[in-house]
Amino acid sequence: MPSLTDSIKLFTSLNRAPGPTWTAATKRKAPHKPLLLLAVLDLVHRGVITAPFIAVTGDLVELNELFNLYWRRIIPIGQTSSIAFPFSRLDRETFWQLVPKPGMAMNETNCF
């Protein structure tokens, strides 16, 4: 398990796409990954997520609600997102691994 210092370093160096859509509140970069990770950490702290694996069923419902809550508080009205968006892109980060559901290909959107 990485130390807190190592985790902070990994989280601050997330690959985030820049773009004119994003405001100073997101440091002018896509906020999806940081918001998802904040939601995960929040649910771990609350004891909702207790294992290093997030299942498509169960944990995902509360995680999706919390991600959307964070999204609405930071992103201007009219811009929408989905929890699937950051999940599929976190595989580019060294600390996150997508695990396919049995019988599914890794490139299918419903494998987390």
Backbone atoms as SQL, in Angstrom:
CREATE TABLE atoms (id INTEGER PRIMARY KEY, chain TEXT, resi INTEGER, resn TEXT, atom TEXT, x REAL, y REAL, z REAL);
INSERT INTO atoms VALUES
  (1, 'A', 1, 'MET', 'N', 0.849, -1.177, 0.000),
  (2, 'A', 1, 'MET', 'CA', 0.000, 0.000, 0.000),
  (3, 'A', 1, 'MET', 'C', 0.898, 1.245, 0.000),
  (4, 'A', 2, 'PRO', 'N', 0.621, 2.206, -0.897),
  (5, 'A', 2, 'PRO', 'CA', 1.451, 3.415, -0.943),
  (6, 'A', 2, 'PRO', 'C', 1.248, 4.281, 0.307),
  (7, 'A', 3, 'SER', 'N', 2.294, 5.017, 0.640),
  (8, 'A', 3, 'SER', 'CA', 2.198, 5.938, 1.772),
  (9, 'A', 3, 'SER', 'C', 1.315, 7.122, 1.395),
  (10, 'A', 4, 'LEU', 'N', 0.933, 7.903, 2.395),
  (11, 'A', 4, 'LEU', 'CA', 0.122, 9.092, 2.132),
  (12, 'A', 4, 'LEU', 'C', 0.862, 10.041, 1.206),
  (13, 'A', 5, 'THR', 'N', 2.157, 10.218, 1.423),
  (14, 'A', 5, 'THR', 'CA', 2.970, 11.098, 0.570),
  (15, 'A', 5, 'THR', 'C', 2.967, 10.601, -0.870),
  (16, 'A', 6, 'ASP', 'N', 3.140, 9.288, -1.052),
  (17, 'A', 6, 'ASP', 'CA', 3.120, 8.722, -2.404),
  (18, 'A', 6, 'ASP', 'C', 1.755, 8.905, -3.061),
  (19, 'A', 7, 'SER', 'N', 0.683, 8.686, -2.290),
  (20, 'A', 7, 'SER', 'CA', -0.668, 8.853, -2.829),
  (21, 'A', 7, 'SER', 'C', -0.925, 10.293, -3.246),
  (22, 'A', 8, 'ILE', 'N', -0.520, 11.232, -2.430),
  (23, 'A', 8, 'ILE', 'CA', -0.696, 12.652, -2.769),
  (24, 'A', 8, 'ILE', 'C', 0.049, 12.972, -4.047),
  (25, 'A', 9, 'LYS', 'N', 1.249, 12.467, -4.182),
  (26, 'A', 9, 'LYS', 'CA', 2.045, 12.704, -5.393),
  (27, 'A', 9, 'LYS', 'C', 1.339, 12.132, -6.627),
  (28, 'A', 10, 'LEU', 'N', 0.798, 10.920, -6.501),
  (29, 'A', 10, 'LEU', 'CA', 0.078, 10.304, -7.621),
  (30, 'A', 10, 'LEU', 'C', -1.180, 11.099, -7.978),
  (31, 'A', 11, 'PHE', 'N', -1.919, 11.523, -6.978),
  (32, 'A', 11, 'PHE', 'CA', -3.158, 12.253, -7.225),
  (33, 'A', 11, 'PHE', 'C', -2.893, 13.636, -7.818),
  (34, 'A', 12, 'THR', 'N', -1.824, 14.289, -7.421),
  (35, 'A', 12, 'THR', 'CA', -1.528, 15.622, -7.958),
  (36, 'A', 12, 'THR', 'C', -0.950, 15.566, -9.362),
  (37, 'A', 13, 'SER', 'N', -0.546, 14.393, -9.796),
  (38, 'A', 13, 'SER', 'CA', 0.011, 14.280, -11.148),
  (39, 'A', 13, 'SER', 'C', -0.921, 13.509, -12.093),
  (40, 'A', 14, 'LEU', 'N', -2.223, 13.541, -11.808),
  (41, 'A', 14, 'LEU', 'CA', -3.193, 12.888, -12.684),
  (42, 'A', 14, 'LEU', 'C', -3.111, 13.463, -14.092),
  (43, 'A', 15, 'ASN', 'N', -3.265, 12.599, -15.088),
  (44, 'A', 15, 'ASN', 'CA', -3.350, 13.053, -16.471),
  (45, 'A', 15, 'ASN', 'C', -4.741, 13.631, -16.681),
  (46, 'A', 16, 'ARG', 'N', -4.797, 14.953, -16.916),
  (47, 'A', 16, 'ARG', 'CA', -6.084, 15.635, -17.100),
  (48, 'A', 16, 'ARG', 'C', -6.028, 16.476, -18.357),
  (49, 'A', 17, 'ALA', 'N', -7.031, 16.335, -19.178),
  (50, 'A', 17, 'ALA', 'CA', -7.071, 17.065, -20.446),
  (51, 'A', 17, 'ALA', 'C', -7.375, 18.537, -20.217),
  (52, 'A', 18, 'PRO', 'N', -6.550, 19.426, -20.801),
  (53, 'A', 18, 'PRO', 'CA', -6.859, 20.857, -20.720),
  (54, 'A', 18, 'PRO', 'C', -7.934, 21.205, -21.744),
  (55, 'A', 19, 'GLY', 'N', -8.587, 22.330, -21.537),
  (56, 'A', 19, 'GLY', 'CA', -9.577, 22.757, -22.513),
  (57, 'A', 19, 'GLY', 'C', -10.231, 24.063, -22.133),
  (58, 'A', 20, 'PRO', 'N', -10.745, 24.761, -23.114),
  (59, 'A', 20, 'PRO', 'CA', -11.383, 26.053, -22.874),
  (60, 'A', 20, 'PRO', 'C', -12.689, 25.941, -22.085),
  (61, 'A', 21, 'THR', 'N', -13.257, 24.759, -22.016),
  (62, 'A', 21, 'THR', 'CA', -14.503, 24.535, -21.282),
  (63, 'A', 21, 'THR', 'C', -14.300, 24.685, -19.781),
  (64, 'A', 22, 'TRP', 'N', -13.122, 24.336, -19.311),
  (65, 'A', 22, 'TRP', 'CA', -12.863, 24.257, -17.871),
  (66, 'A', 22, 'TRP', 'C', -12.460, 25.598, -17.301),
  (67, 'A', 23, 'THR', 'N', -12.948, 25.881, -16.109),
  (68, 'A', 23, 'THR', 'CA', -12.736, 27.172, -15.462),
  (69, 'A', 23, 'THR', 'C', -11.537, 27.129, -14.518),
  (70, 'A', 24, 'ALA', 'N', -11.292, 28.255, -13.877),
  (71, 'A', 24, 'ALA', 'CA', -10.216, 28.334, -12.888),
  (72, 'A', 24, 'ALA', 'C', -10.482, 27.392, -11.713),
  (73, 'A', 25, 'ALA', 'N', -11.743, 27.091, -11.429),
  (74, 'A', 25, 'ALA', 'CA', -12.093, 26.180, -10.334),
  (75, 'A', 25, 'ALA', 'C', -11.523, 24.783, -10.556),
  (76, 'A', 26, 'THR', 'N', -11.283, 24.419, -11.806),
  (77, 'A', 26, 'THR', 'CA', -10.715, 23.108, -12.134),
  (78, 'A', 26, 'THR', 'C', -9.287, 23.233, -12.654),
  (79, 'A', 27, 'LYS', 'N', -8.704, 24.412, -12.463),
  (80, 'A', 27, 'LYS', 'CA', -7.351, 24.708, -12.968),
  (81, 'A', 27, 'LYS', 'C', -7.277, 24.519, -14.482),
  (82, 'A', 28, 'ARG', 'N', -8.412, 24.798, -15.136),
  (83, 'A', 28, 'ARG', 'CA', -8.551, 24.752, -16.590),
  (84, 'A', 28, 'ARG', 'C', -8.251, 23.380, -17.190),
  (85, 'A', 29, 'LYS', 'N', -8.524, 22.341, -16.389),
  (86, 'A', 29, 'LYS', 'CA', -8.351, 20.963, -16.864),
  (87, 'A', 29, 'LYS', 'C', -9.578, 20.149, -16.483),
  (88, 'A', 30, 'ALA', 'N', -9.777, 19.050, -17.201),
  (89, 'A', 30, 'ALA', 'CA', -10.934, 18.181, -16.955),
  (90, 'A', 30, 'ALA', 'C', -10.952, 17.723, -15.497),
  (91, 'A', 31, 'PRO', 'N', -12.085, 17.860, -14.818),
  (92, 'A', 31, 'PRO', 'CA', -12.182, 17.542, -13.399),
  (93, 'A', 31, 'PRO', 'C', -12.650, 16.124, -13.078),
  (94, 'A', 32, 'HIS', 'N', -12.904, 15.321, -14.078),
  (95, 'A', 32, 'HIS', 'CA', -13.546, 14.022, -13.868),
  (96, 'A', 32, 'HIS', 'C', -12.772, 13.111, -12.912),
  (97, 'A', 33, 'LYS', 'N', -11.496, 12.901, -13.173),
  (98, 'A', 33, 'LYS', 'CA', -10.712, 11.986, -12.335),
  (99, 'A', 33, 'LYS', 'C', -10.606, 12.472, -10.893),
  (100, 'A', 34, 'PRO', 'N', -10.251, 13.749, -10.664),
  (101, 'A', 34, 'PRO', 'CA', -10.169, 14.197, -9.265),
  (102, 'A', 34, 'PRO', 'C', -11.496, 14.072, -8.521),
  (103, 'A', 35, 'LEU', 'N', -12.604, 14.381, -9.201),
  (104, 'A', 35, 'LEU', 'CA', -13.903, 14.271, -8.535),
  (105, 'A', 35, 'LEU', 'C', -14.248, 12.821, -8.216),
  (106, 'A', 36, 'LEU', 'N', -13.937, 11.911, -9.134),
  (107, 'A', 36, 'LEU', 'CA', -14.182, 10.497, -8.864),
  (108, 'A', 36, 'LEU', 'C', -13.327, 10.022, -7.688),
  (109, 'A', 37, 'LEU', 'N', -12.061, 10.404, -7.668),
  (110, 'A', 37, 'LEU', 'CA', -11.187, 9.967, -6.580),
  (111, 'A', 37, 'LEU', 'C', -11.614, 10.565, -5.244),
  (112, 'A', 38, 'LEU', 'N', -12.076, 11.811, -5.245),
  (113, 'A', 38, 'LEU', 'CA', -12.599, 12.397, -4.009),
  (114, 'A', 38, 'LEU', 'C', -13.821, 11.624, -3.516),
  (115, 'A', 39, 'ALA', 'N', -14.684, 11.249, -4.445),
  (116, 'A', 39, 'ALA', 'CA', -15.867, 10.473, -4.066),
  (117, 'A', 39, 'ALA', 'C', -15.469, 9.106, -3.514),
  (118, 'A', 40, 'VAL', 'N', -14.483, 8.461, -4.134),
  (119, 'A', 40, 'VAL', 'CA', -14.008, 7.166, -3.638),
  (120, 'A', 40, 'VAL', 'C', -13.440, 7.323, -2.233),
  (121, 'A', 41, 'LEU', 'N', -12.571, 8.330, -2.043),
  (122, 'A', 41, 'LEU', 'CA', -11.970, 8.549, -0.724),
  (123, 'A', 41, 'LEU', 'C', -13.027, 8.863, 0.328),
  (124, 'A', 42, 'ASP', 'N', -14.030, 9.627, -0.057),
  (125, 'A', 42, 'ASP', 'CA', -15.125, 9.956, 0.859),
  (126, 'A', 42, 'ASP', 'C', -15.851, 8.681, 1.308),
  (127, 'A', 43, 'LEU', 'N', -16.150, 7.809, 0.349),
  (128, 'A', 43, 'LEU', 'CA', -16.870, 6.577, 0.683),
  (129, 'A', 43, 'LEU', 'C', -15.993, 5.592, 1.460),
  (130, 'A', 44, 'VAL', 'N', -14.699, 5.595, 1.222),
  (131, 'A', 44, 'VAL', 'CA', -13.786, 4.778, 2.026),
  (132, 'A', 44, 'VAL', 'C', -13.791, 5.301, 3.458),
  (133, 'A', 45, 'HIS', 'N', -13.704, 6.613, 3.611),
  (134, 'A', 45, 'HIS', 'CA', -13.705, 7.229, 4.944),
  (135, 'A', 45, 'HIS', 'C', -14.989, 6.906, 5.709),
  (136, 'A', 46, 'ARG', 'N', -16.118, 6.890, 5.007),
  (137, 'A', 46, 'ARG', 'CA', -17.409, 6.594, 5.639),
  (138, 'A', 46, 'ARG', 'C', -17.607, 5.098, 5.909),
  (139, 'A', 47, 'GLY', 'N', -16.720, 4.259, 5.374),
  (140, 'A', 47, 'GLY', 'CA', -16.852, 2.818, 5.562),
  (141, 'A', 47, 'GLY', 'C', -17.762, 2.141, 4.566),
  (142, 'A', 48, 'VAL', 'N', -18.181, 2.871, 3.525),
  (143, 'A', 48, 'VAL', 'CA', -19.046, 2.291, 2.487),
  (144, 'A', 48, 'VAL', 'C', -18.222, 1.382, 1.575),
  (145, 'A', 49, 'ILE', 'N', -17.062, 1.870, 1.157),
  (146, 'A', 49, 'ILE', 'CA', -16.135, 1.064, 0.368),
  (147, 'A', 49, 'ILE', 'C', -15.095, 0.529, 1.349),
  (148, 'A', 50, 'THR', 'N', -14.996, -0.789, 1.439),
  (149, 'A', 50, 'THR', 'CA', -14.100, -1.406, 2.422),
  (150, 'A', 50, 'THR', 'C', -13.039, -2.296, 1.788),
  (151, 'A', 51, 'ALA', 'N', -13.066, -2.439, 0.484),
  (152, 'A', 51, 'ALA', 'CA', -12.108, -3.287, -0.217),
  (153, 'A', 51, 'ALA', 'C', -11.458, -2.481, -1.347),
  (154, 'A', 52, 'PRO', 'N', -10.302, -2.911, -1.813),
  (155, 'A', 52, 'PRO', 'CA', -9.634, -2.187, -2.906),
  (156, 'A', 52, 'PRO', 'C', -10.220, -2.492, -4.282),
  (157, 'A', 53, 'PHE', 'N', -11.459, -2.932, -4.318),
  (158, 'A', 53, 'PHE', 'CA', -12.140, -3.256, -5.566),
  (159, 'A', 53, 'PHE', 'C', -13.516, -2.617, -5.535),
  (160, 'A', 54, 'ILE', 'N', -13.855, -1.882, -6.581),
  (161, 'A', 54, 'ILE', 'CA', -15.169, -1.247, -6.677),
  (162, 'A', 54, 'ILE', 'C', -15.981, -2.039, -7.685),
  (163, 'A', 55, 'ALA', 'N', -17.017, -2.689, -7.214),
  (164, 'A', 55, 'ALA', 'CA', -17.852, -3.521, -8.074),
  (165, 'A', 55, 'ALA', 'C', -18.832, -2.661, -8.863),
  (166, 'A', 56, 'VAL', 'N', -19.194, -3.152, -10.038),
  (167, 'A', 56, 'VAL', 'CA', -20.148, -2.436, -10.884),
  (168, 'A', 56, 'VAL', 'C', -21.491, -2.310, -10.180),
  (169, 'A', 57, 'THR', 'N', -21.842, -3.276, -9.362),
  (170, 'A', 57, 'THR', 'CA', -23.075, -3.204, -8.597),
  (171, 'A', 57, 'THR', 'C', -22.727, -2.840, -7.164),
  (172, 'A', 58, 'GLY', 'N', -23.667, -2.421, -6.409),
  (173, 'A', 58, 'GLY', 'CA', -23.432, -2.107, -4.997),
  (174, 'A', 58, 'GLY', 'C', -22.780, -0.758, -4.794),
  (175, 'A', 59, 'ASP', 'N', -21.475, -0.745, -4.588),
  (176, 'A', 59, 'ASP', 'CA', -20.731, 0.483, -4.307),
  (177, 'A', 59, 'ASP', 'C', -20.945, 1.547, -5.371),
  (178, 'A', 60, 'LEU', 'N', -21.143, 1.120, -6.592),
  (179, 'A', 60, 'LEU', 'CA', -21.209, 2.058, -7.705),
  (180, 'A', 60, 'LEU', 'C', -22.405, 3.003, -7.612),
  (181, 'A', 61, 'VAL', 'N', -23.500, 2.560, -7.046),
  (182, 'A', 61, 'VAL', 'CA', -24.692, 3.411, -6.944),
  (183, 'A', 61, 'VAL', 'C', -24.378, 4.626, -6.074),
  (184, 'A', 62, 'GLU', 'N', -23.860, 4.401, -4.872),
  (185, 'A', 62, 'GLU', 'CA', -23.522, 5.522, -3.991),
  (186, 'A', 62, 'GLU', 'C', -22.383, 6.353, -4.559),
  (187, 'A', 63, 'LEU', 'N', -21.416, 5.695, -5.189),
  (188, 'A', 63, 'LEU', 'CA', -20.292, 6.411, -5.780),
  (189, 'A', 63, 'LEU', 'C', -20.775, 7.331, -6.896),
  (190, 'A', 64, 'ASN', 'N', -21.688, 6.855, -7.711),
  (191, 'A', 64, 'ASN', 'CA', -22.254, 7.657, -8.790),
  (192, 'A', 64, 'ASN', 'C', -22.995, 8.876, -8.239),
  (193, 'A', 65, 'GLU', 'N', -23.784, 8.680, -7.188),
  (194, 'A', 65, 'GLU', 'CA', -24.515, 9.800, -6.589),
  (195, 'A', 65, 'GLU', 'C', -23.564, 10.846, -6.026),
  (196, 'A', 66, 'LEU', 'N', -22.512, 10.413, -5.359),
  (197, 'A', 66, 'LEU', 'CA', -21.562, 11.350, -4.771),
  (198, 'A', 66, 'LEU', 'C', -20.761, 12.075, -5.853),
  (199, 'A', 67, 'PHE', 'N', -20.334, 11.351, -6.893),
  (200, 'A', 67, 'PHE', 'CA', -19.638, 11.972, -8.017),
  (201, 'A', 67, 'PHE', 'C', -20.506, 13.074, -8.631),
  (202, 'A', 68, 'ASN', 'N', -21.788, 12.773, -8.846),
  (203, 'A', 68, 'ASN', 'CA', -22.697, 13.764, -9.432),
  (204, 'A', 68, 'ASN', 'C', -22.913, 14.955, -8.503),
  (205, 'A', 69, 'LEU', 'N', -22.955, 14.722, -7.210),
  (206, 'A', 69, 'LEU', 'CA', -23.077, 15.815, -6.247),
  (207, 'A', 69, 'LEU', 'C', -21.862, 16.740, -6.331),
  (208, 'A', 70, 'TYR', 'N', -20.668, 16.154, -6.320),
  (209, 'A', 70, 'TYR', 'CA', -19.450, 16.962, -6.450),
  (210, 'A', 70, 'TYR', 'C', -19.438, 17.716, -7.785),
  (211, 'A', 71, 'TRP', 'N', -19.834, 17.031, -8.854),
  (212, 'A', 71, 'TRP', 'CA', -19.857, 17.635, -10.183),
  (213, 'A', 71, 'TRP', 'C', -20.743, 18.887, -10.184),
  (214, 'A', 72, 'ARG', 'N', -21.948, 18.762, -9.644),
  (215, 'A', 72, 'ARG', 'CA', -22.893, 19.894, -9.652),
  (216, 'A', 72, 'ARG', 'C', -22.400, 21.068, -8.814),
  (217, 'A', 73, 'ARG', 'N', -21.592, 20.811, -7.819),
  (218, 'A', 73, 'ARG', 'CA', -21.090, 21.901, -6.970),
  (219, 'A', 73, 'ARG', 'C', -19.949, 22.675, -7.612),
  (220, 'A', 74, 'ILE', 'N', -19.243, 22.085, -8.561),
  (221, 'A', 74, 'ILE', 'CA', -18.052, 22.721, -9.121),
  (222, 'A', 74, 'ILE', 'C', -18.225, 23.142, -10.574),
  (223, 'A', 75, 'ILE', 'N', -18.963, 22.364, -11.329),
  (224, 'A', 75, 'ILE', 'CA', -19.071, 22.592, -12.771),
  (225, 'A', 75, 'ILE', 'C', -20.307, 23.436, -13.072),
  (226, 'A', 76, 'PRO', 'N', -20.162, 24.403, -14.003),
  (227, 'A', 76, 'PRO', 'CA', -21.307, 25.266, -14.348),
  (228, 'A', 76, 'PRO', 'C', -22.515, 24.463, -14.823),
  (229, 'A', 77, 'ILE', 'N', -23.687, 25.004, -14.534),
  (230, 'A', 77, 'ILE', 'CA', -24.943, 24.381, -14.957),
  (231, 'A', 77, 'ILE', 'C', -24.927, 24.195, -16.466),
  (232, 'A', 78, 'GLY', 'N', -25.417, 23.061, -16.906),
  (233, 'A', 78, 'GLY', 'CA', -25.472, 22.770, -18.335),
  (234, 'A', 78, 'GLY', 'C', -24.422, 21.773, -18.782),
  (235, 'A', 79, 'GLN', 'N', -23.315, 21.682, -18.059),
  (236, 'A', 79, 'GLN', 'CA', -22.295, 20.697, -18.399),
  (237, 'A', 79, 'GLN', 'C', -22.594, 19.423, -17.609),
  (238, 'A', 80, 'THR', 'N', -22.685, 18.323, -18.323),
  (239, 'A', 80, 'THR', 'CA', -22.987, 17.062, -17.665),
  (240, 'A', 80, 'THR', 'C', -21.836, 16.084, -17.836),
  (241, 'A', 81, 'SER', 'N', -21.863, 15.050, -17.037),
  (242, 'A', 81, 'SER', 'CA', -20.862, 14.003, -17.136),
  (243, 'A', 81, 'SER', 'C', -21.471, 12.698, -16.673),
  (244, 'A', 82, 'SER', 'N', -20.672, 11.676, -16.721),
  (245, 'A', 82, 'SER', 'CA', -21.068, 10.354, -16.269),
  (246, 'A', 82, 'SER', 'C', -19.903, 9.749, -15.509),
  (247, 'A', 83, 'ILE', 'N', -20.199, 8.963, -14.509),
  (248, 'A', 83, 'ILE', 'CA', -19.148, 8.300, -13.742),
  (249, 'A', 83, 'ILE', 'C', -18.340, 7.348, -14.630),
  (250, 'A', 84, 'ALA', 'N', -18.921, 6.875, -15.727),
  (251, 'A', 84, 'ALA', 'CA', -18.210, 5.986, -16.639),
  (252, 'A', 84, 'ALA', 'C', -17.037, 6.697, -17.317),
  (253, 'A', 85, 'PHE', 'N', -17.163, 7.991, -17.510),
  (254, 'A', 85, 'PHE', 'CA', -16.121, 8.744, -18.206),
  (255, 'A', 85, 'PHE', 'C', -14.773, 8.664, -17.487),
  (256, 'A', 86, 'PRO', 'N', -14.683, 9.025, -16.217),
  (257, 'A', 86, 'PRO', 'CA', -13.367, 8.928, -15.571),
  (258, 'A', 86, 'PRO', 'C', -12.922, 7.492, -15.316),
  (259, 'A', 87, 'PHE', 'N', -13.867, 6.570, -15.078),
  (260, 'A', 87, 'PHE', 'CA', -13.480, 5.180, -14.850),
  (261, 'A', 87, 'PHE', 'C', -12.654, 4.664, -16.017),
  (262, 'A', 88, 'SER', 'N', -13.139, 4.878, -17.220),
  (263, 'A', 88, 'SER', 'CA', -12.467, 4.321, -18.398),
  (264, 'A', 88, 'SER', 'C', -11.119, 4.977, -18.665),
  (265, 'A', 89, 'ARG', 'N', -10.894, 6.160, -18.141),
  (266, 'A', 89, 'ARG', 'CA', -9.628, 6.858, -18.380),
  (267, 'A', 89, 'ARG', 'C', -8.622, 6.712, -17.231),
  (268, 'A', 90, 'LEU', 'N', -9.080, 6.218, -16.102),
  (269, 'A', 90, 'LEU', 'CA', -8.160, 6.015, -14.988),
  (270, 'A', 90, 'LEU', 'C', -7.179, 4.879, -15.244),
  (271, 'A', 91, 'ASP', 'N', -7.439, 4.040, -16.235),
  (272, 'A', 91, 'ASP', 'CA', -6.487, 2.968, -16.521),
  (273, 'A', 91, 'ASP', 'C', -5.147, 3.520, -16.995),
  (274, 'A', 92, 'ARG', 'N', -5.094, 4.797, -17.312),
  (275, 'A', 92, 'ARG', 'CA', -3.831, 5.448, -17.702),
  (276, 'A', 92, 'ARG', 'C', -2.995, 5.855, -16.489),
  (277, 'A', 93, 'GLU', 'N', -3.566, 5.714, -15.311),
  (278, 'A', 93, 'GLU', 'CA', -2.874, 6.071, -14.068),
  (279, 'A', 93, 'GLU', 'C', -2.261, 4.814, -13.455),
  (280, 'A', 94, 'THR', 'N', -1.100, 4.976, -12.831),
  (281, 'A', 94, 'THR', 'CA', -0.358, 3.812, -12.327),
  (282, 'A', 94, 'THR', 'C', -1.015, 3.139, -11.130),
  (283, 'A', 95, 'PHE', 'N', -1.879, 3.822, -10.412),
  (284, 'A', 95, 'PHE', 'CA', -2.457, 3.278, -9.187),
  (285, 'A', 95, 'PHE', 'C', -3.828, 2.643, -9.393),
  (286, 'A', 96, 'TRP', 'N', -4.359, 2.656, -10.609),
  (287, 'A', 96, 'TRP', 'CA', -5.716, 2.203, -10.872),
  (288, 'A', 96, 'TRP', 'C', -5.669, 1.088, -11.907),
  (289, 'A', 97, 'GLN', 'N', -6.437, 0.056, -11.717),
  (290, 'A', 97, 'GLN', 'CA', -6.464, -1.049, -12.669),
  (291, 'A', 97, 'GLN', 'C', -7.907, -1.439, -12.949),
  (292, 'A', 98, 'LEU', 'N', -8.260, -1.467, -14.226),
  (293, 'A', 98, 'LEU', 'CA', -9.590, -1.943, -14.609),
  (294, 'A', 98, 'LEU', 'C', -9.560, -3.466, -14.643),
  (295, 'A', 99, 'VAL', 'N', -10.574, -4.076, -14.099),
  (296, 'A', 99, 'VAL', 'CA', -10.681, -5.531, -14.077),
  (297, 'A', 99, 'VAL', 'C', -11.948, -5.895, -14.829),
  (298, 'A', 100, 'PRO', 'N', -11.835, -6.660, -15.924),
  (299, 'A', 100, 'PRO', 'CA', -13.040, -6.992, -16.694),
  (300, 'A', 100, 'PRO', 'C', -13.945, -7.956, -15.941),
  (301, 'A', 101, 'LYS', 'N', -15.231, -7.780, -16.158),
  (302, 'A', 101, 'LYS', 'CA', -16.188, -8.751, -15.640),
  (303, 'A', 101, 'LYS', 'C', -15.981, -10.039, -16.432),
  (304, 'A', 102, 'PRO', 'N', -16.138, -11.187, -15.819),
  (305, 'A', 102, 'PRO', 'CA', -15.989, -12.447, -16.556),
  (306, 'A', 102, 'PRO', 'C', -16.870, -12.454, -17.807),
  (307, 'A', 103, 'GLY', 'N', -16.270, -12.833, -18.929),
  (308, 'A', 103, 'GLY', 'CA', -16.999, -12.910, -20.189),
  (309, 'A', 103, 'GLY', 'C', -17.057, -11.612, -20.968),
  (310, 'A', 104, 'MET', 'N', -16.468, -10.527, -20.431),
  (311, 'A', 104, 'MET', 'CA', -16.503, -9.225, -21.101),
  (312, 'A', 104, 'MET', 'C', -15.096, -8.859, -21.590),
  (313, 'A', 105, 'ALA', 'N', -15.034, -8.149, -22.686),
  (314, 'A', 105, 'ALA', 'CA', -13.756, -7.648, -23.183),
  (315, 'A', 105, 'ALA', 'C', -13.388, -6.380, -22.419),
  (316, 'A', 106, 'MET', 'N', -12.088, -6.083, -22.264),
  (317, 'A', 106, 'MET', 'CA', -11.653, -4.907, -21.521),
  (318, 'A', 106, 'MET', 'C', -12.149, -3.604, -22.141),
  (319, 'A', 107, 'ASN', 'N', -12.403, -3.580, -23.427),
  (320, 'A', 107, 'ASN', 'CA', -12.810, -2.325, -24.052),
  (321, 'A', 107, 'ASN', 'C', -14.314, -2.064, -23.948),
  (322, 'A', 108, 'GLU', 'N', -15.060, -2.951, -23.327),
  (323, 'A', 108, 'GLU', 'CA', -16.493, -2.718, -23.154),
  (324, 'A', 108, 'GLU', 'C', -16.704, -1.738, -22.001),
  (325, 'A', 109, 'THR', 'N', -17.674, -0.854, -22.150),
  (326, 'A', 109, 'THR', 'CA', -17.851, 0.226, -21.182),
  (327, 'A', 109, 'THR', 'C', -18.337, -0.235, -19.823),
  (328, 'A', 110, 'ASN', 'N', -18.880, -1.430, -19.714),
  (329, 'A', 110, 'ASN', 'CA', -19.403, -1.842, -18.421),
  (330, 'A', 110, 'ASN', 'C', -18.419, -2.727, -17.642),
  (331, 'A', 111, 'CYS', 'N', -17.141, -2.594, -17.905),
  (332, 'A', 111, 'CYS', 'CA', -16.168, -3.345, -17.104),
  (333, 'A', 111, 'CYS', 'C', -15.341, -2.340, -16.294),
  (334, 'A', 112, 'PHE', 'N', -15.488, -2.407, -15.010),
  (335, 'A', 112, 'PHE', 'CA', -14.750, -1.543, -14.116),
  (336, 'A', 112, 'PHE', 'C', -13.920, -2.429, -13.249);
